[in-house]
Amino acid sequence: MSALDALGRVHLVGVGGAGMSAVATLLASRGLTVSGSDAADGPALPALRAAGVAVHVGHDASLVDDADTLVISSAVRESNPELARARERGLPVLHRSEALAALMADRDAVAVAGAHGKTTTSAMVAVALLAAGADPSFAIGGTVLSDDGPLGGARDGSGAAFVAEADESDGSFLAYEPLVALVTNVEPDHLDHYGSREAFEQAFVAFAGRVRSGGTLIACADDEGAARLAASARLELAERGIRTVTYGRAADADIRLVDGDGWSGQVTGLGASARIELAVPGAHNLLNAAGAWAACVRLGIDPAAAAAGLGAFRSTGRRFEDRGTVDGVRVVDDYAHHPTEVTALLRAARSVVGDGRVVALFQPHLYSRTRTFADEFGVAFDLADVVVVTDVYAAREDPDPAVTGALVAERVPTPGKATFVPDRLDAARAAAAAARPGDLVLTIGAGDVTALGEVVLQTLAARGRADELDRAGQDAP
């Protein structure tokens, strides 16, 4: 019996989340009977129903009476009635990562990890493999966009490759045993879980140790943490027949990225050389593409075909995602929620805005992260022209009255550049009011700030109509 067959009828709690919905879709695609519940009727549920998942809105203990296995995420608390009933019945309770590991068990798995960049990089690998005809499976925490349109966050292909975004936030990426582990960076985050930088970095050492014999660790040489990981793990991994490969602009990288202009660059290494030309902006995206190219070549894809396939990548949902242009102002949404991600995003925005200004609307994510990185966030947001910070999105944490978005706004070095507006709707309207034709407004963060792009667009449209009426009144005889 395979690892999947042993699961029987599977019920997922919180099935509407990005990671959970991907697992549910794949389990159903493999022929299992799958059900799930979520607290609200979110945007992922219609697609899940179409995939054959029995979806229920609201949590009820009776929903697991016919289940053989329960799958949860770290966000599900023991007080959840479905989890409590599963405990009473003695059902196997798996973390989402364990269910995903079962789905990957018979495939050539590529697990992409890092404090940031993992969604984009894993999506790049998946799109390049698809373009090269490898027909991969994938499970990615975001909608993958390609030349052929949205691909969703999950796909069950017939090929040997399986690409997975490996979440380090709670240590669950240690459930995987990949053939290829790709580490974009080891920059401390999620210290609420790990407690210290040392513990965070040690988790990545353990992750590297999960690579199968004969596999490959691919790590970014431009990131200090990832470079340390590669250097410290190389000899031990080699004893198990695992190769360590570094990539980046660094002179000592095994795969060198040169002649990069933010959109294209030459990669040389693994006995090959190819030109990568992307359709998405940003030097950080080009660096991610170099790592994705290395993973594809390791899986046997022709180097030139892998590079060409990366050109078909059109970003992922909530990664520099265009929401529209109104009254001469472009609105873009992005998931950036760490200072390094914000810095990369604002530099990319600067490269496309021309003579216009960058207006940043930021919703901090997690009280612990806001408190830990307030200074770094302030420096990052100084790259924008106008900054509006709303209050903290709590996510899985209990409120901390001592931590608000004001911590970030107060630490932007340029006086008068940043404003703290606690109410999210008021903050969206303030960002729209600050924008002028030619500007770029960014809605930034991992919470429900993504819904504010529409508020900004509506506010801009109302302003445009008011301006037209004013001009019509002035022109009237």
DRENLO-910507 format. One record per residue (C-alpha): residue in three letters; x, y, z. Coordinates in pm, whole numbers, plus 50000, padded with zeros to 5 digits. Layout:
% residues N
ALAXYZ/...
This chain:
% residues 477
MET500005000050000/SER501335034649908/ALA501595063450152/LEU498565079449983/ASP496415048049991/ALA496955045850366/LEU495215079450415/GLY491745067050320/ARG489065093950331/VAL490775127150403/HIS489275158150565/LEU491185191250570/VAL490505218550825/GLY491005253450683/VAL490855240250329/GLY490525274950176/GLY494075285350261/ALA496605286749980/GLY498695257450100/MET495775236350216/SER493755241149897/ALA496745229549692/VAL497035197549896/ALA493285191049877/THR493295195449499/LEU496185171349455/LEU494725145049686/ALA491475145949489/SER493405144249161/ARG495115112349285/GLY491715096049336/LEU491205100049711/THR487875109449867/VAL488495144450001/SER486425168650208/GLY487275201050380/SER485945229750585/ASP486725266450620/ALA485435294050841/ALA484305315450546/ASP483295311250184/GLY486555323750032/PRO487755326249672/ALA489445291849670/LEU486305271949744/PRO484625271449399/ALA487755256749238/LEU487985230649513/ARG484395220049454/ALA485125217849081/ALA488075195149162/GLY485775171149346/VAL486405182249704/ALA483315182649930/VAL483635217250086/HIS481735229750390/VAL481605265350522/GLY481885266050899/HIS483435240851139/ASP481425212051283/ALA482625180851463/SER480265158951259/LEU482215166650943/VAL484965142351047/ASP482685113351147/ASP483335095750815/ALA486995106050779/ASP489995082950811/THR492645110250824/LEU492565146750930/VAL494925172550777/ILE495565205750951/SER497855235650926/SER499725252551209/ALA496925278351225/VAL494385252751350/ARG494075252951729/GLU493295223251950/SER489965239352036/ASN488725234951677/PRO485715211351701/GLU486805190151406/LEU490295185251545/ALA488865177651889/ARG486545150851740/ALA489435135851543/ARG491455133351865/GLU488485116352038/ARG488215090951756/GLY491945084551753/LEU492275094451387/PRO495675101051235/VAL496185138851233/LEU498695150850977/HIS500205184950928/ARG499705198350576/SER503395192550506/GLU503085155650593/ALA500215151350347/LEU502275169450084/ALA505245146850158/ALA503035116750084/LEU502085132349750/MET505765137449663/ALA507025103749782/ASP507215087049441/ARG508365117649244/ASP511585136949179/ALA510785164149427/VAL512155199549414/ALA511545217149747/VAL512115254649741/ALA512755271450076/GLY513815305650203/ALA512545334150415/HIS511485351050093/GLY511435343349722/LYS510255307449756/THR506815312349599/THR508245330449297/THR511175306649255/SER509085274949286/ALA506625289349034/MET509505297148799/VAL510695261148819/ALA507195248148751/VAL506585271048453/ALA509985263448298/LEU509405225948335/LEU505975229248176/ALA507365249447887/ALA510055223147836/GLY507445195447811/ALA508265178448144/ASP504595178848263/PRO505395184648632/SER503185183748938/PHE503385212949177/ALA502045226749504/ILE502705263849543/GLY501225289049785/GLY499985312649517/THR498405313549172/VAL501055306148911/LEU500815328648605/SER502255319248266/ASP501955326747897/ASP498955303247896/GLY497205322148175/PRO496635313648544/LEU497685278148635/GLY496415278548994/GLY498495267849290/ALA498385230349233/ARG498785206948938/ASP498965169148908/GLY501115161548607/SER502225128548457/GLY505935136848466/ALA508485126448728/ALA509055161548868/PHE507125175649163/VAL507815211749264/ALA506845222549615/GLU507085255149804/ALA508655244650135/ASP507425265850427/GLU510025271850697/SER507785293550916/ASP506915265451158/GLY509615240151074/SER507225219150867/PHE509595218650567/LEU511495191650755/ALA508765166950653/TYR510115165650297/GLU512815143450145/PRO513475161149815/LEU515795151349534/VAL516615188449495/ALA516515213849778/LEU516705249849655/VAL517415276149923/THR516905312149812/ASN518105327250141/VAL518475320450511/GLU517605354550646/PRO516105352750996/ASP512325354751016/HIS509595337551217/LEU511575342851534/ASP508285339451722/HIS508585302351640/TYR512355297051646/GLY513365320651922/SER516795329351784/ARG518785334151465/GLU520845303351550/ALA517785281151579/PHE516395294751252/GLU519655287351067/GLN519895252951225/ALA516505244251078/PHE517925250250732/VAL520885227950812/ALA518385200850901/PHE516475208150579/ALA519645203150374/GLY520145170450555/ARG516785158150428/VAL517975157350065/ARG517935122049923/SER521175104149852/GLY522285113249502/GLY520385145949516/THR521465182349507/LEU521425212149740/ILE521185244949545/ALA521845276149752/CYS522125313149674/ALA525735325249707/ASP524605361649731/ASP522835355950063/GLU525135353150365/GLY522985327450541/ALA522535305250235/ALA526245307850153/ARG527115297050508/LEU524695268050476/ALA526335256250153/ALA529845259550293/SER529055241250617/ALA527015213350459/ARG529065206350146/LEU531455179950285/GLU528875161450493/LEU526425160450202/ALA529145148749963/GLU529695118150184/ARG526105108350104/GLY526535114649733/ILE524725148049747/ARG526105176549540/THR526085212449662/VAL525715239649400/THR525675277149462/TYR524295303849230/GLY524335341549210/ARG526385371949119/ALA529115363549371/ALA532495356549213/ASP532775322549381/ALA529295310149283/ASP529205276949099/ILE526595291748866/ARG527375327748783/LEU524765353448689/VAL526365381248486/ASP525335410148262/GLY522095413448455/ASP519955444448396/GLY516935435448609/TRP515195418248318/SER517825395448162/GLY521205380048232/GLN523625352548140/VAL523915321448358/THR527045300148333/GLY527655267948522/LEU526905230648534/GLY528855228048209/ALA526475250848025/SER525625287147956/ALA522295303147866/ARG520615336947843/ILE517605342848067/GLU515145369647960/LEU512265375848197/ALA508895392448151/VAL508835404548514/PRO510985432748656/GLY513505432648935/ALA517085421548999/HIS515725398649273/ASN513565380449018/LEU516555375148791/LEU518455360249084/ASN515505337349160/ALA515485326948795/ALA519145316648814/GLY518295292949098/ALA515255279648909/TRP517425273748602/ALA519865253348812/ALA517025231648945/CYS515655225148596/VAL519085215748460/ARG519605192348757/LEU516335174948658/GLY517715168848309/ILE516155197748120/ASP518255211447833/PRO519925243547961/ALA518705264547667/ALA515165250647700/ALA515175257848073/ALA516215294048009/ALA513585298147738/GLY510935283247967/LEU511665309148234/GLY510675335647982/ALA507125321647995/PHE506835330148365/ARG504365358448432/SER504695361048810/THR502405346549075/GLY499305360049238/ARG500115389049472/ARG503675392749340/PHE503755426249158/GLU500235418249041/ASP498645445648833/ARG495235456048966/GLY494465483548717/THR495105519648618/VAL492655547748692/ASP493085585348652/GLY496635579548532/VAL497625560448849/ARG498695523948828/VAL497825501249123/VAL499895469949193/ASP499515444449473/ASP502395425549637/TYR502765400249917/ALA506035414850053/HIS506015413150432/HIS509705412350529/PRO512095442050504/THR514275425150241/GLU511215417450030/VAL509985453250063/THR513375466549955/ALA513415444349646/LEU509815453649562/LEU510415491149588/ARG513545489049375/ALA511605469949111/ALA508805495649129/ARG511315523649084/SER512595506748768/VAL509175507448601/VAL507555539648727/GLY509655563148513/ASP509195599248619/GLY506295590748849/ARG506375585049222/VAL506005553149425/VAL503195554449684/ALA503355525549932/LEU500325513750130/PHE501665488650386/GLN499865465750628/PRO502345450050874/HIS501885412550921/LEU502245397551271/TYR502935416951589/SER506145397751650/ARG507565405351305/THR506575442051329/ARG508255445551666/THR511425426851561/PHE511965444151227/ALA510475478851279/ASP513815496351217/GLU514525475950904/PHE511025482350768/GLY511535519750821/VAL514755519950620/ALA513185499050343/PHE510185521950305/ASP512405552250270/LEU512845539949910/ALA509235550549840/ASP508085586349787/VAL504945584250000/VAL504225558050267/VAL500895550650438/VAL501005524050711/THR497855508050846/ASP497505487251160/VAL498955452551209/TYR497295421651061/ALA497335397051351/ALA497065364751151/ARG497775336251396/GLU498875358351686/ASP496975373351976/PRO496875411751979/ASP499735431152135/PRO498535466252230/ALA502135478552241/VAL502695470751872/THR500975490751596/GLY501805502051246/ALA503075534351399/LEU506285515851487/VAL507065513251117/ALA505885547951015/GLU507935564551289/ARG511115547451173/VAL511065559250811/PRO514125582250813/THR512855610150586/PRO510635633450792/GLY507065636550674/LYS507285607850424/ALA505275582150622/THR501855584350787/PHE500175559651022/VAL496455555450946/PRO495115527151166/ASP491885519850979/ARG492645500350662/LEU489925516750450/ASP490955551450559/ALA494555541950480/ALA493595531150128/ARG491785563750067/ALA494765583250201/ALA497095565249959/ALA494755572849669/ALA494515609349772/ALA498305612249772/ALA498685597349423/ARG499065618449110/PRO498855608648742/GLY501965589048652/ASP502395574949002/LEU502455538449106/VAL500485528049416/LEU501585495749582/THR499385476649829/ILE501895456750033/GLY501615429150293/ALA500595393150361/GLY497205401150516/ASP493915414250377/VAL495605445350238/THR495215427649904/ALA491545438349906/LEU492495474949933/GLY493635478049573/GLU489995479649470/VAL489345506749730/VAL492235527049590/LEU490945522749234/GLN487405532849332/THR488685563549514/LEU490765573449212/ALA487755568448983/ALA485565590549204/ARG488255617149205/GLY488485615448826/ARG484725619748790/ALA484785649349028/ASP487585665448829/GLU485625660848508/LEU482575677548662/ASP484715706248781/ARG486185711148435/ALA482725708948278/GLY481485735548519/GLN484405758148441/ASP483785754348065/ALA480075761748091/PRO479005795747959/
